[in-house]
């Protein structure tokens, strides 16, 4: 496990600002129960922000036809939906909601070539809101493999204010390697071929790269 390479600045601020606050508290108010309690709270906050940006080592399962979860979290949607941005066809939509305590690093769901990428600025509705997929800030990535093409969206939530995505059109990607990170509560929407054999249901918990979302034909 290591820390996300694009989050060093965020982590540094999460340590420097509370450290300055603690120093000011002791300088102006001296040691007291209230100051020590505030110090303890800020230390927990600093450790949480560091832990939040962790990137675990994940090992993919299955073969070329296997689609793995992009993120850790909970399945909140499994349904037929029309993907109108790029694929422009009926698909099976599988959505994963990430809370504050889930790993927020994201991983490529299969081997292939990035066939499409676009970043969309937007709003910050709650991540599980029905319109979050369209109206919230998000990035869209399509991957074409030997057995089909899929699209997934990294979607910001109310508290997620930065999406990092490594996608570049034409790049070759490998399942299980990190493809980005969404900072704080957020969501992933995956759009799979209509005939994909879906292996998850609403309420299931996922682990990126290690939970099989579907098998392609």
N, C-alpha and C positions, 0 to 999 in steps of 0.2 A: 504493500500500500504506500502511496505517496500523495503529496498535495498537488492540486491542479496547477499547471504551469501558468495559466492566465489569471490566477487569483492571488499571486504574491502581494500585489499592491493592496487589494482588499484586506488581506490578512494583516499586513503591516499597519494599516490604518486602524484596524480593530484592536491592535495592541498599543499603538502610540497614543491615540486619543484617550482611552481609559487610563493609561499610565499617567498621562498629563493631569487628568481629573483627580486621580488618587493623590498625586504629588501636591496638587493645589489644596485638596481637602486637609491633608496633614499639615501643610504650611499655615493655612489660615484658621483651621479649627482645632488642630492638634488631635492626638489619639482619643477616641471616645467610642462608645458602643455603636453609635450611629455611623461614624466614619468607618469603623471596622466592618460593619454589615454592608455598607455601600461598596467597600473595597472587595469583599467576598463576592458580591453580586457581579461586579465588573470583571473579576478574574474568571468567574464562571462564563460570563459572556464572551470573553476573549478566547477561552478554550473551546467554547461551542462553535464560534465562527471558524476557528482553525479546523476543528473536526468536521464541520459541515463541508468543507472544500476537499475532503478526502477523495482519492481515486483508487479503489481497490483493484486487485488483479482478478480478472474474471476469465473463466475457461468456457468456450462455447461448446454447445452440444449439437449432435446431429451432423448432417452433411450439406450438400449444395442446395437441397430443396427445403432446408429448415430455416424458418424465420424466427429469430430470437427477440426477446424484449429489448427495446432501446434503453429502458430506464427501470430502476427499482420503483415500486409503488403498488397501487391497487387498481385493478381493472374496474373502470366505471362505465364503459360503453362497449358493447359488442353488437353491432347491427349493420344492416345494409345501408349504404349512403352513396350519394353521387359526389365524386371528387371533381370539382369544376375548375380548379386552378391549372392543373397540368395534365393529369391522366385523362380527364374529361370522360369518365365512364362510371358506371355503377361498380362499387367496391365493397369489401367488407371493412368496416371501420372498427378498430380496436383502440381504445383510449386508456391511458395509464395516468393516474393522479399521484403526484408526489407531495408528501407533507414535509414539514420542516426537518424531520428526523431521518428521512430516506437519503440514500446516496443520490446526489444530484448530477454527478458525472453521467454522461450519456455515451452509448456504445453503438457501433455499426451493427445493424440487425442481420446482415448477410454479406457474403462476398459479392463484389460486382464493381460496376463503374457508375460514378455519379453522373446521371443524365440530365439533372435539372437542379438548380439551387436559386432561391430568392429570399431576401430578408424583407419583412413587412413591419414597419412601425405601426403602432396602434395603441389601444387602451389597456387598462389593467383591471378587467373584471375578475371576479373570483374564478379560479382555474376550472372549476367544475360547472360553471355557467354554460348553458347550451350554446350561447353565441361567442364564447371565448375563442373557439377555433378560428372564427372569422374576424372578430373585432379586436382581439388582443394583439399586442406585439408578438410576432412569431417568425420563425424561419422555416422554409419548406425545402426538403431535400428528396429527390427521387433517385433510386438506385436500380440499375438494370443488371440482373444476373442471368445465368444460363437458363433458368426456368421461369423467368418472369420479371416484372418490374413492380416496385412498390414506392410509395411516397410516405414520408413521415414529417410531422410538424413538431418543432420545439416551441411550446406556447408559454408565454409569461403569465403569471397570475397577479393577484393584488399586491403581493410583496416581492414578486420576482421582477427585478428592474434591469436585468442584463442577461442576454442570451449570447453564449459563445458557441459558434458552429465552425467546424473546420472544413466544411464542404466547399469544393471547387469543381465546377463542371468539367468532366473528363478525367478526374482523378480516380485511381483504382483504390478500393477500400477492402478491408478484411474484417470479417465478423469478429467481435470481441475486443477490437481496439477502440480507444476513446474517440468519439466524434464531436465532443463539445461538453458544455455544462450549462445548466440553467440555475441562476443564483436565487435560492429560496423557493417557497412553494410554487408549484408549476405543474405542467401537464404535457404528455406526449400523445399525439394522434397518429395512428398508423393506418394507411389505406392499402389493403391487400387485394390481390385478384379475387374475383367473385367466387371462383371455384376452389379457393384455398381451403384446406382442411383445418379449421380453427380449433385450437387445443385448449383455449381458456374460456372462462365465463365471468360474468360480472361478480365482483367480490373477491376474486382470486388475487393473491399477492404475487408480485413478480420480482425477479432478480435479473438485472440487465445481463444479457449474454447467456444466462443459465436457465432461463424460463423459455420454453418453446411456445411461441405464440401461434404458429401455423406451419403446415407442411404444404409446399407447392406441388402441383402435378406436372 
